[in-house]
Amino acid sequence: MCLSPIKLISPKRLMLWIQVWHAKEVIVMKRSLRPGYAGVDNPLFVRDNTDMFLGDAKVMSEKLFARIQEKMG
């Protein structure tokens, strides 16, 4: 697995910029397919290397982790 570089945009805003377009696979956890706060569609969501898990991120990450553990034995 290769993690993309992370760049801090602003130390005051605490927003991280993760260059996911360099990743082989991307997992997005989102409550719905609706546009976010700004009302702008995110082109990342329609890329071939993106998988989306719709629902509560905490619940979905726990389910994903359980499936990974199950597959790994």
PyMOL Python script that loads the backbone (N, CA, C, O; Angstrom):
from pymol import cmd

cmd.read_pdbstr("""\
ATOM      1  N   MET A   1       0.848  -1.170   0.000  1.00  0.00           N
ATOM      2  CA  MET A   1       0.000   0.000   0.000  1.00  0.00           C
ATOM      3  C   MET A   1       0.891   1.230   0.000  1.00  0.00           C
ATOM      4  O   MET A   1       1.900   1.277   0.704  1.00  0.00           O
ATOM      5  N   CYS A   2       0.519   2.211  -0.782  1.00  0.00           N
ATOM      6  CA  CYS A   2       1.275   3.452  -0.881  1.00  0.00           C
ATOM      7  C   CYS A   2       0.372   4.612  -0.473  1.00  0.00           C
ATOM      8  O   CYS A   2      -0.692   4.808  -1.060  1.00  0.00           O
ATOM      9  N   LEU A   3       0.786   5.371   0.517  1.00  0.00           N
ATOM     10  CA  LEU A   3       0.008   6.523   0.945  1.00  0.00           C
ATOM     11  C   LEU A   3       0.482   7.756   0.199  1.00  0.00           C
ATOM     12  O   LEU A   3       1.679   7.958  -0.005  1.00  0.00           O
ATOM     13  N   SER A   4      -0.472   8.573  -0.201  1.00  0.00           N
ATOM     14  CA  SER A   4      -0.140   9.806  -0.899  1.00  0.00           C
ATOM     15  C   SER A   4       0.418  10.830   0.083  1.00  0.00           C
ATOM     16  O   SER A   4       0.123  10.778   1.277  1.00  0.00           O
ATOM     17  N   PRO A   5       1.234  11.770  -0.427  1.00  0.00           N
ATOM     18  CA  PRO A   5       1.765  12.814   0.454  1.00  0.00           C
ATOM     19  C   PRO A   5       0.637  13.685   1.013  1.00  0.00           C
ATOM     20  O   PRO A   5      -0.382  13.889   0.353  1.00  0.00           O
ATOM     21  N   ILE A   6       0.824  14.188   2.215  1.00  0.00           N
ATOM     22  CA  ILE A   6      -0.161  15.055   2.847  1.00  0.00           C
ATOM     23  C   ILE A   6       0.458  16.440   2.995  1.00  0.00           C
ATOM     24  O   ILE A   6       1.604  16.574   3.425  1.00  0.00           O
ATOM     25  N   LYS A   7      -0.300  17.456   2.640  1.00  0.00           N
ATOM     26  CA  LYS A   7       0.176  18.823   2.732  1.00  0.00           C
ATOM     27  C   LYS A   7      -0.802  19.614   3.596  1.00  0.00           C
ATOM     28  O   LYS A   7      -2.005  19.615   3.335  1.00  0.00           O
ATOM     29  N   LEU A   8      -0.291  20.282   4.616  1.00  0.00           N
ATOM     30  CA  LEU A   8      -1.137  21.106   5.470  1.00  0.00           C
ATOM     31  C   LEU A   8      -1.397  22.431   4.771  1.00  0.00           C
ATOM     32  O   LEU A   8      -0.463  23.185   4.502  1.00  0.00           O
ATOM     33  N   ILE A   9      -2.669  22.721   4.474  1.00  0.00           N
ATOM     34  CA  ILE A   9      -3.024  23.947   3.776  1.00  0.00           C
ATOM     35  C   ILE A   9      -2.879  25.154   4.692  1.00  0.00           C
ATOM     36  O   ILE A   9      -2.261  26.151   4.316  1.00  0.00           O
ATOM     37  N   SER A  10      -3.439  25.069   5.877  1.00  0.00           N
ATOM     38  CA  SER A  10      -3.399  26.194   6.796  1.00  0.00           C
ATOM     39  C   SER A  10      -3.394  25.666   8.226  1.00  0.00           C
ATOM     40  O   SER A  10      -4.304  24.932   8.611  1.00  0.00           O
ATOM     41  N   PRO A  11      -2.390  26.025   9.017  1.00  0.00           N
ATOM     42  CA  PRO A  11      -2.361  25.541  10.399  1.00  0.00           C
ATOM     43  C   PRO A  11      -3.525  26.088  11.224  1.00  0.00           C
ATOM     44  O   PRO A  11      -3.902  25.486  12.230  1.00  0.00           O
ATOM     45  N   LYS A  12      -4.090  27.206  10.816  1.00  0.00           N
ATOM     46  CA  LYS A  12      -5.214  27.779  11.561  1.00  0.00           C
ATOM     47  C   LYS A  12      -6.504  27.031  11.262  1.00  0.00           C
ATOM     48  O   LYS A  12      -7.339  26.865  12.151  1.00  0.00           O
ATOM     49  N   ARG A  13      -6.680  26.579  10.029  1.00  0.00           N
ATOM     50  CA  ARG A  13      -7.918  25.910   9.644  1.00  0.00           C
ATOM     51  C   ARG A  13      -7.861  24.408   9.875  1.00  0.00           C
ATOM     52  O   ARG A  13      -8.895  23.741   9.842  1.00  0.00           O
ATOM     53  N   LEU A  14      -6.675  23.867  10.108  1.00  0.00           N
ATOM     54  CA  LEU A  14      -6.490  22.434  10.332  1.00  0.00           C
ATOM     55  C   LEU A  14      -7.106  21.586   9.219  1.00  0.00           C
ATOM     56  O   LEU A  14      -7.750  20.572   9.486  1.00  0.00           O
ATOM     57  N   MET A  15      -6.904  22.006   7.980  1.00  0.00           N
ATOM     58  CA  MET A  15      -7.405  21.256   6.827  1.00  0.00           C
ATOM     59  C   MET A  15      -6.228  20.589   6.131  1.00  0.00           C
ATOM     60  O   MET A  15      -5.248  21.244   5.777  1.00  0.00           O
ATOM     61  N   LEU A  16      -6.335  19.294   5.942  1.00  0.00           N
ATOM     62  CA  LEU A  16      -5.271  18.562   5.262  1.00  0.00           C
ATOM     63  C   LEU A  16      -5.618  18.376   3.792  1.00  0.00           C
ATOM     64  O   LEU A  16      -6.783  18.189   3.439  1.00  0.00           O
ATOM     65  N   TRP A  17      -4.620  18.427   2.952  1.00  0.00           N
ATOM     66  CA  TRP A  17      -4.778  18.188   1.532  1.00  0.00           C
ATOM     67  C   TRP A  17      -4.113  16.853   1.244  1.00  0.00           C
ATOM     68  O   TRP A  17      -2.890  16.739   1.324  1.00  0.00           O
ATOM     69  N   ILE A  18      -4.890  15.863   0.917  1.00  0.00           N
ATOM     70  CA  ILE A  18      -4.372  14.532   0.632  1.00  0.00           C
ATOM     71  C   ILE A  18      -4.464  14.301  -0.871  1.00  0.00           C
ATOM     72  O   ILE A  18      -5.547  14.410  -1.447  1.00  0.00           O
ATOM     73  N   GLN A  19      -3.360  13.990  -1.503  1.00  0.00           N
ATOM     74  CA  GLN A  19      -3.309  13.840  -2.958  1.00  0.00           C
ATOM     75  C   GLN A  19      -3.769  12.432  -3.357  1.00  0.00           C
ATOM     76  O   GLN A  19      -2.963  11.591  -3.754  1.00  0.00           O
ATOM     77  N   VAL A  20      -5.066  12.199  -3.242  1.00  0.00           N
ATOM     78  CA  VAL A  20      -5.609  10.862  -3.486  1.00  0.00           C
ATOM     79  C   VAL A  20      -5.583  10.469  -4.952  1.00  0.00           C
ATOM     80  O   VAL A  20      -5.675   9.281  -5.259  1.00  0.00           O
ATOM     81  N   TRP A  21      -5.463  11.412  -5.860  1.00  0.00           N
ATOM     82  CA  TRP A  21      -5.423  11.068  -7.279  1.00  0.00           C
ATOM     83  C   TRP A  21      -4.172  10.277  -7.642  1.00  0.00           C
ATOM     84  O   TRP A  21      -4.095   9.720  -8.737  1.00  0.00           O
ATOM     85  N   HIS A  22      -3.194  10.218  -6.745  1.00  0.00           N
ATOM     86  CA  HIS A  22      -1.990   9.414  -6.966  1.00  0.00           C
ATOM     87  C   HIS A  22      -2.144   7.994  -6.429  1.00  0.00           C
ATOM     88  O   HIS A  22      -1.304   7.136  -6.697  1.00  0.00           O
ATOM     89  N   ALA A  23      -3.201   7.744  -5.679  1.00  0.00           N
ATOM     90  CA  ALA A  23      -3.391   6.439  -5.037  1.00  0.00           C
ATOM     91  C   ALA A  23      -3.920   5.401  -6.030  1.00  0.00           C
ATOM     92  O   ALA A  23      -4.620   5.742  -6.984  1.00  0.00           O
ATOM     93  N   LYS A  24      -3.577   4.131  -5.793  1.00  0.00           N
ATOM     94  CA  LYS A  24      -4.108   3.040  -6.620  1.00  0.00           C
ATOM     95  C   LYS A  24      -5.594   2.856  -6.356  1.00  0.00           C
ATOM     96  O   LYS A  24      -6.380   2.667  -7.285  1.00  0.00           O
ATOM     97  N   GLU A  25      -5.973   2.911  -5.089  1.00  0.00           N
ATOM     98  CA  GLU A  25      -7.367   2.736  -4.692  1.00  0.00           C
ATOM     99  C   GLU A  25      -7.729   3.778  -3.651  1.00  0.00           C
ATOM    100  O   GLU A  25      -6.910   4.153  -2.812  1.00  0.00           O
ATOM    101  N   VAL A  26      -8.970   4.239  -3.720  1.00  0.00           N
ATOM    102  CA  VAL A  26      -9.467   5.247  -2.785  1.00  0.00           C
ATOM    103  C   VAL A  26     -10.784   4.738  -2.206  1.00  0.00           C
ATOM    104  O   VAL A  26     -11.638   4.239  -2.939  1.00  0.00           O
ATOM    105  N   ILE A  27     -10.944   4.866  -0.905  1.00  0.00           N
ATOM    106  CA  ILE A  27     -12.207   4.522  -0.246  1.00  0.00           C
ATOM    107  C   ILE A  27     -12.771   5.811   0.338  1.00  0.00           C
ATOM    108  O   ILE A  27     -12.109   6.506   1.110  1.00  0.00           O
ATOM    109  N   VAL A  28     -14.002   6.113  -0.045  1.00  0.00           N
ATOM    110  CA  VAL A  28     -14.684   7.307   0.455  1.00  0.00           C
ATOM    111  C   VAL A  28     -15.851   6.858   1.315  1.00  0.00           C
ATOM    112  O   VAL A  28     -16.655   6.025   0.898  1.00  0.00           O
ATOM    113  N   MET A  29     -15.940   7.408   2.507  1.00  0.00           N
ATOM    114  CA  MET A  29     -17.079   7.142   3.377  1.00  0.00           C
ATOM    115  C   MET A  29     -17.881   8.422   3.482  1.00  0.00           C
ATOM    116  O   MET A  29     -17.377   9.460   3.910  1.00  0.00           O
ATOM    117  N   LYS A  30     -19.151   8.328   3.078  1.00  0.00           N
ATOM    118  CA  LYS A  30     -19.995   9.514   2.992  1.00  0.00           C
ATOM    119  C   LYS A  30     -21.423   9.102   3.332  1.00  0.00           C
ATOM    120  O   LYS A  30     -21.835   7.980   3.038  1.00  0.00           O
ATOM    121  N   ARG A  31     -22.166   9.995   3.943  1.00  0.00           N
ATOM    122  CA  ARG A  31     -23.545   9.678   4.337  1.00  0.00           C
ATOM    123  C   ARG A  31     -24.463   9.480   3.145  1.00  0.00           C
ATOM    124  O   ARG A  31     -25.358   8.635   3.188  1.00  0.00           O
ATOM    125  N   SER A  32     -24.253  10.251   2.072  1.00  0.00           N
ATOM    126  CA  SER A  32     -25.135  10.154   0.896  1.00  0.00           C
ATOM    127  C   SER A  32     -24.362  10.581  -0.343  1.00  0.00           C
ATOM    128  O   SER A  32     -23.203  10.984  -0.246  1.00  0.00           O
ATOM    129  N   LEU A  33     -24.995  10.494  -1.497  1.00  0.00           N
ATOM    130  CA  LEU A  33     -24.360  10.928  -2.742  1.00  0.00           C
ATOM    131  C   LEU A  33     -24.604  12.407  -3.030  1.00  0.00           C
ATOM    132  O   LEU A  33     -24.166  12.911  -4.064  1.00  0.00           O
ATOM    133  N   ARG A  34     -25.289  13.101  -2.145  1.00  0.00           N
ATOM    134  CA  ARG A  34     -25.572  14.527  -2.355  1.00  0.00           C
ATOM    135  C   ARG A  34     -24.282  15.337  -2.303  1.00  0.00           C
ATOM    136  O   ARG A  34     -23.324  14.944  -1.638  1.00  0.00           O
ATOM    137  N   PRO A  35     -24.259  16.481  -3.011  1.00  0.00           N
ATOM    138  CA  PRO A  35     -23.083  17.367  -2.931  1.00  0.00           C
ATOM    139  C   PRO A  35     -22.884  17.843  -1.492  1.00  0.00           C
ATOM    140  O   PRO A  35     -23.827  17.869  -0.701  1.00  0.00           O
ATOM    141  N   GLY A  36     -21.674  18.211  -1.170  1.00  0.00           N
ATOM    142  CA  GLY A  36     -21.347  18.646   0.186  1.00  0.00           C
ATOM    143  C   GLY A  36     -21.778  20.062   0.484  1.00  0.00           C
ATOM    144  O   GLY A  36     -22.664  20.611  -0.172  1.00  0.00           O
ATOM    145  N   TYR A  37     -21.144  20.646   1.478  1.00  0.00           N
ATOM    146  CA  TYR A  37     -21.482  21.971   1.993  1.00  0.00           C
ATOM    147  C   TYR A  37     -21.488  23.042   0.901  1.00  0.00           C
ATOM    148  O   TYR A  37     -22.375  23.896   0.874  1.00  0.00           O
ATOM    149  N   ALA A  38     -20.505  23.001   0.005  1.00  0.00           N
ATOM    150  CA  ALA A  38     -20.389  24.024  -1.043  1.00  0.00           C
ATOM    151  C   ALA A  38     -21.333  23.749  -2.214  1.00  0.00           C
ATOM    152  O   ALA A  38     -21.494  24.603  -3.087  1.00  0.00           O
ATOM    153  N   GLY A  39     -21.955  22.580  -2.244  1.00  0.00           N
ATOM    154  CA  GLY A  39     -22.875  22.256  -3.331  1.00  0.00           C
ATOM    155  C   GLY A  39     -22.179  21.890  -4.626  1.00  0.00           C
ATOM    156  O   GLY A  39     -22.796  21.921  -5.691  1.00  0.00           O
ATOM    157  N   VAL A  40     -20.904  21.543  -4.550  1.00  0.00           N
ATOM    158  CA  VAL A  40     -20.111  21.219  -5.733  1.00  0.00           C
ATOM    159  C   VAL A  40     -19.872  19.713  -5.784  1.00  0.00           C
ATOM    160  O   VAL A  40     -19.511  19.108  -4.775  1.00  0.00           O
ATOM    161  N   ASP A  41     -20.071  19.106  -6.953  1.00  0.00           N
ATOM    162  CA  ASP A  41     -19.784  17.679  -7.108  1.00  0.00           C
ATOM    163  C   ASP A  41     -18.282  17.444  -7.010  1.00  0.00           C
ATOM    164  O   ASP A  41     -17.488  18.272  -7.456  1.00  0.00           O
ATOM    165  N   ASN A  42     -17.900  16.323  -6.430  1.00  0.00           N
ATOM    166  CA  ASN A  42     -16.491  15.977  -6.268  1.00  0.00           C
ATOM    167  C   ASN A  42     -16.109  14.968  -7.349  1.00  0.00           C
ATOM    168  O   ASN A  42     -16.638  13.856  -7.356  1.00  0.00           O
ATOM    169  N   PRO A  43     -15.195  15.330  -8.274  1.00  0.00           N
ATOM    170  CA  PRO A  43     -14.811  14.415  -9.351  1.00  0.00           C
ATOM    171  C   PRO A  43     -14.154  13.127  -8.850  1.00  0.00           C
ATOM    172  O   PRO A  43     -14.111  12.137  -9.580  1.00  0.00           O
ATOM    173  N   LEU A  44     -13.648  13.125  -7.635  1.00  0.00           N
ATOM    174  CA  LEU A  44     -13.046  11.920  -7.062  1.00  0.00           C
ATOM    175  C   LEU A  44     -14.071  10.796  -6.969  1.00  0.00           C
ATOM    176  O   LEU A  44     -13.722   9.626  -7.131  1.00  0.00           O
ATOM    177  N   PHE A  45     -15.329  11.135  -6.710  1.00  0.00           N
ATOM    178  CA  PHE A  45     -16.354  10.125  -6.478  1.00  0.00           C
ATOM    179  C   PHE A  45     -16.662   9.284  -7.704  1.00  0.00           C
ATOM    180  O   PHE A  45     -17.188   8.181  -7.555  1.00  0.00           O
ATOM    181  N   VAL A  46     -16.363   9.748  -8.896  1.00  0.00           N
ATOM    182  CA  VAL A  46     -16.696   9.007 -10.119  1.00  0.00           C
ATOM    183  C   VAL A  46     -15.475   8.370 -10.781  1.00  0.00           C
ATOM    184  O   VAL A  46     -15.585   7.811 -11.873  1.00  0.00           O
ATOM    185  N   ARG A  47     -14.323   8.447 -10.138  1.00  0.00           N
ATOM    186  CA  ARG A  47     -13.118   7.829 -10.707  1.00  0.00           C
ATOM    187  C   ARG A  47     -13.200   6.311 -10.603  1.00  0.00           C
ATOM    188  O   ARG A  47     -13.850   5.775  -9.705  1.00  0.00           O
ATOM    189  N   ASP A  48     -12.538   5.629 -11.527  1.00  0.00           N
ATOM    190  CA  ASP A  48     -12.541   4.162 -11.556  1.00  0.00           C
ATOM    191  C   ASP A  48     -11.890   3.540 -10.322  1.00  0.00           C
ATOM    192  O   ASP A  48     -12.238   2.426  -9.932  1.00  0.00           O
ATOM    193  N   ASN A  49     -10.952   4.252  -9.710  1.00  0.00           N
ATOM    194  CA  ASN A  49     -10.230   3.687  -8.564  1.00  0.00           C
ATOM    195  C   ASN A  49     -10.876   4.048  -7.222  1.00  0.00           C
ATOM    196  O   ASN A  49     -10.271   3.838  -6.171  1.00  0.00           O
ATOM    197  N   THR A  50     -12.100   4.590  -7.249  1.00  0.00           N
ATOM    198  CA  THR A  50     -12.777   5.010  -6.020  1.00  0.00           C
ATOM    199  C   THR A  50     -13.917   4.064  -5.663  1.00  0.00           C
ATOM    200  O   THR A  50     -14.779   3.772  -6.493  1.00  0.00           O
ATOM    201  N   ASP A  51     -13.911   3.590  -4.419  1.00  0.00           N
ATOM    202  CA  ASP A  51     -15.025   2.814  -3.870  1.00  0.00           C
ATOM    203  C   ASP A  51     -15.697   3.686  -2.822  1.00  0.00           C
ATOM    204  O   ASP A  51     -15.026   4.360  -2.040  1.00  0.00           O
ATOM    205  N   MET A  52     -17.031   3.669  -2.811  1.00  0.00           N
ATOM    206  CA  MET A  52     -17.769   4.476  -1.843  1.00  0.00           C
ATOM    207  C   MET A  52     -18.562   3.580  -0.910  1.00  0.00           C
ATOM    208  O   MET A  52     -19.215   2.628  -1.338  1.00  0.00           O
ATOM    209  N   PHE A  53     -18.494   3.903   0.369  1.00  0.00           N
ATOM    210  CA  PHE A  53     -19.315   3.259   1.384  1.00  0.00           C
ATOM    211  C   PHE A  53     -20.248   4.328   1.914  1.00  0.00           C
ATOM    212  O   PHE A  53     -19.817   5.271   2.578  1.00  0.00           O
ATOM    213  N   LEU A  54     -21.527   4.176   1.616  1.00  0.00           N
ATOM    214  CA  LEU A  54     -22.498   5.165   2.050  1.00  0.00           C
ATOM    215  C   LEU A  54     -23.021   4.805   3.428  1.00  0.00           C
ATOM    216  O   LEU A  54     -23.347   3.648   3.693  1.00  0.00           O
ATOM    217  N   GLY A  55     -23.101   5.794   4.304  1.00  0.00           N
ATOM    218  CA  GLY A  55     -23.599   5.592   5.655  1.00  0.00           C
ATOM    219  C   GLY A  55     -22.717   6.309   6.659  1.00  0.00           C
ATOM    220  O   GLY A  55     -21.827   7.074   6.286  1.00  0.00           O
ATOM    221  N   ASP A  56     -22.963   6.062   7.914  1.00  0.00           N
ATOM    222  CA  ASP A  56     -22.186   6.661   8.987  1.00  0.00           C
ATOM    223  C   ASP A  56     -20.738   6.152   8.911  1.00  0.00           C
ATOM    224  O   ASP A  56     -20.507   4.943   8.872  1.00  0.00           O
ATOM    225  N   ALA A  57     -19.776   7.065   8.891  1.00  0.00           N
ATOM    226  CA  ALA A  57     -18.370   6.695   8.700  1.00  0.00           C
ATOM    227  C   ALA A  57     -17.859   5.772   9.805  1.00  0.00           C
ATOM    228  O   ALA A  57     -17.095   4.850   9.521  1.00  0.00           O
ATOM    229  N   LYS A  58     -18.261   5.995  11.052  1.00  0.00           N
ATOM    230  CA  LYS A  58     -17.802   5.148  12.158  1.00  0.00           C
ATOM    231  C   LYS A  58     -18.316   3.719  11.975  1.00  0.00           C
ATOM    232  O   LYS A  58     -17.554   2.760  12.097  1.00  0.00           O
ATOM    233  N   VAL A  59     -19.594   3.586  11.684  1.00  0.00           N
ATOM    234  CA  VAL A  59     -20.191   2.267  11.501  1.00  0.00           C
ATOM    235  C   VAL A  59     -19.578   1.566  10.291  1.00  0.00           C
ATOM    236  O   VAL A  59     -19.231   0.387  10.361  1.00  0.00           O
ATOM    237  N   MET A  60     -19.444   2.296   9.177  1.00  0.00           N
ATOM    238  CA  MET A  60     -18.917   1.701   7.958  1.00  0.00           C
ATOM    239  C   MET A  60     -17.445   1.311   8.109  1.00  0.00           C
ATOM    240  O   MET A  60     -17.029   0.279   7.582  1.00  0.00           O
ATOM    241  N   SER A  61     -16.652   2.114   8.817  1.00  0.00           N
ATOM    242  CA  SER A  61     -15.241   1.758   9.008  1.00  0.00           C
ATOM    243  C   SER A  61     -15.114   0.525   9.900  1.00  0.00           C
ATOM    244  O   SER A  61     -14.222  -0.297   9.691  1.00  0.00           O
ATOM    245  N   GLU A  62     -15.997   0.388  10.892  1.00  0.00           N
ATOM    246  CA  GLU A  62     -15.977  -0.812  11.728  1.00  0.00           C
ATOM    247  C   GLU A  62     -16.333  -2.055  10.906  1.00  0.00           C
ATOM    248  O   GLU A  62     -15.720  -3.109  11.071  1.00  0.00           O
ATOM    249  N   LYS A  63     -17.326  -1.926  10.020  1.00  0.00           N
ATOM    250  CA  LYS A  63     -17.711  -3.046   9.153  1.00  0.00           C
ATOM    251  C   LYS A  63     -16.576  -3.405   8.189  1.00  0.00           C
ATOM    252  O   LYS A  63     -16.285  -4.582   7.975  1.00  0.00           O
ATOM    253  N   LEU A  64     -15.940  -2.387   7.612  1.00  0.00           N
ATOM    254  CA  LEU A  64     -14.834  -2.617   6.688  1.00  0.00           C
ATOM    255  C   LEU A  64     -13.686  -3.318   7.404  1.00  0.00           C
ATOM    256  O   LEU A  64     -13.122  -4.278   6.878  1.00  0.00           O
ATOM    257  N   PHE A  65     -13.340  -2.850   8.590  1.00  0.00           N
ATOM    258  CA  PHE A  65     -12.266  -3.459   9.356  1.00  0.00           C
ATOM    259  C   PHE A  65     -12.583  -4.914   9.697  1.00  0.00           C
ATOM    260  O   PHE A  65     -11.709  -5.777   9.622  1.00  0.00           O
ATOM    261  N   ALA A  66     -13.827  -5.183  10.067  1.00  0.00           N
ATOM    262  CA  ALA A  66     -14.234  -6.561  10.380  1.00  0.00           C
ATOM    263  C   ALA A  66     -14.103  -7.461   9.155  1.00  0.00           C
ATOM    264  O   ALA A  66     -13.660  -8.604   9.272  1.00  0.00           O
ATOM    265  N   ARG A  67     -14.485  -6.958   7.985  1.00  0.00           N
ATOM    266  CA  ARG A  67     -14.369  -7.755   6.743  1.00  0.00           C
ATOM    267  C   ARG A  67     -12.908  -8.019   6.404  1.00  0.00           C
ATOM    268  O   ARG A  67     -12.565  -9.115   5.961  1.00  0.00           O
ATOM    269  N   ILE A  68     -12.056  -7.041   6.603  1.00  0.00           N
ATOM    270  CA  ILE A  68     -10.635  -7.227   6.322  1.00  0.00           C
ATOM    271  C   ILE A  68     -10.053  -8.279   7.261  1.00  0.00           C
ATOM    272  O   ILE A  68      -9.299  -9.150   6.827  1.00  0.00           O
ATOM    273  N   GLN A  69     -10.399  -8.202   8.540  1.00  0.00           N
ATOM    274  CA  GLN A  69      -9.930  -9.205   9.498  1.00  0.00           C
ATOM    275  C   GLN A  69     -10.433 -10.594   9.121  1.00  0.00           C
ATOM    276  O   GLN A  69      -9.702 -11.577   9.233  1.00  0.00           O
ATOM    277  N   GLU A  70     -11.684 -10.669   8.674  1.00  0.00           N
ATOM    278  CA  GLU A  70     -12.280 -11.938   8.272  1.00  0.00           C
ATOM    279  C   GLU A  70     -11.529 -12.544   7.095  1.00  0.00           C
ATOM    280  O   GLU A  70     -11.259 -13.745   7.074  1.00  0.00           O
ATOM    281  N   LYS A  71     -11.192 -11.706   6.111  1.00  0.00           N
ATOM    282  CA  LYS A  71     -10.490 -12.179   4.911  1.00  0.00           C
ATOM    283  C   LYS A  71      -9.056 -12.604   5.218  1.00  0.00           C
ATOM    284  O   LYS A  71      -8.530 -13.535   4.608  1.00  0.00           O
ATOM    285  N   MET A  72      -8.430 -11.911   6.173  1.00  0.00           N
ATOM    286  CA  MET A  72      -7.037 -12.211   6.501  1.00  0.00           C
ATOM    287  C   MET A  72      -6.912 -13.422   7.422  1.00  0.00           C
ATOM    288  O   MET A  72      -5.821 -13.967   7.590  1.00  0.00           O
ATOM    289  N   GLY A  73      -8.023 -13.841   8.014  1.00  0.00           N
ATOM    290  CA  GLY A  73      -8.003 -15.042   8.841  1.00  0.00           C
ATOM    291  C   GLY A  73      -7.711 -14.770  10.221  1.00  0.00           C
ATOM    292  O   GLY A  73      -7.662 -15.692  11.035  1.00  0.00           O
TER     293      GLY A  73
END
""", "prot")
cmd.dss("prot")
cmd.show_as("cartoon", "prot")
cmd.util.cbc("prot")
cmd.orient("prot")
